[in-house]
Amino acid sequence: MQYRHYGKLGYDVSLLGMGCMRLPRQSDGAVDREAAYEMIRYAVDNGVNYFDTAFGYHSRTSEEVLGEALEGERRKKAIIATKQPFGEMKDQATIRRNLENTLKKLRTDHLDVYLIHGINGGAWPKIKEREVLKEFEKFRDEGLIGAIAFSYHGDYEHFAQILQEYDWGMCQVQHNFLDTDREVTSKGIELAGKLGLALVVMEPLRGGNLGKITKAVQSVYDTANVARSSVEWAFRFVANYPQVSTVLSGMSTLEQLKENIRLFSEPDMTPGNLTSADLEMLKKVKETYEQIVTVPCTGCEYCLPCPQGVAIPTAFDRYNTAMKFENLEPSRRTYMFLTRAGTDATKCVECGACETKCPQEIKIIEQLKLVHETLQGWVER
């Protein structure tokens, strides 16, 4: 396993970090705990020491599952980062109570990293006004947390402002070779490194989408001087940045975990691992993807729960799969099951609650109409 410095905080972390937002699930949608325990313990035992979770992941059960899996000697080997959403910080007492509940779920007396979850430009002034960081500093002084950090979705300008208005220990951002011109951009990655922050990258595969390739995309990959999977190319792009401390992958199977450990243990999975020819090839892959009309949903589920029960990320995934693989029929059939369950796009009443929470700023109401228009009408035979 490759390891890198965690910014200015004085310790090293595995380049592959385990994201606990996409743990294996049972047929009813709940976490398959035994499968998740196996994956988490295998990760620790095979060099992964960084685990990322949050207050709300898996209907508020992710922290609990991670804590159960790591309890005992493995906890000593693990660096745990978790997050409290600003929307859950009703008052100062609630901020502390949320932390205490998180510590209980994780079965630990301290967190290595504690993040304000999903800061954006609009929330930052309110966070300062509410003096949230003073509460976090109290927790740090009491030994309950280590680094104070934040996760972010938004543009470079607001990101740069937030970075420079507090002495953060770490920032967590979305980045991949499709997002070089959006989100924090490559410029934001460089600024975080210049300020000495630990930098954690989420969505290196754009919610798994960069592992799904059309013939047109594959034809571009085929021009490379070395044969690699689309997943490896995406990971190598992020690892190419010297500023990056760890790369989060939300793995759902043991097979995915084993393959990713193999990739992140390659001796050349280092800054500068890509040649100028490699980077030019990935630029062409980006251009090819951008020619495919899709909804830029990463499946993060921040838009949920929908008041009307619309399965928003699932509907978008059905549509994107159809577009990327240029095959409507399988997606039309699976969309039919949403209709049967009463969770399809027709249940949207255009209240807009989802759009205020979407970190990708997707025009969800408009896109749901497109999804239904494209995928409706399957008749099971």
WOVEN-V633318 format. One record per helix or strand of 3 or more residues. SS is the DSSP state (h for helix, s for strand). FROM is the first residue (numbers start at 1). TO is the last residue. Records with the same first field share a line. If there is no record, write none. Layout:
BEGIN
SS: FROM-TO ; FROM-TO
END
This chain:
BEGIN
s: 3-5 ; 12-14 ; 16-19 ; 50-52 ; 79-85 ; 111-119 ; 145-152 ; 170-174 ; 198-202 ; 246-249
h: 33-45 ; 57-60 ; 62-70 ; 73-77 ; 86-88 ; 92-106 ; 121-129 ; 132-141 ; 156-164 ; 185-194 ; 209-211 ; 215-221 ; 230-239 ; 254-263 ; 276-290 ; 312-324 ; 328-341 ; 345-347 ; 353-357 ; 364-375
END
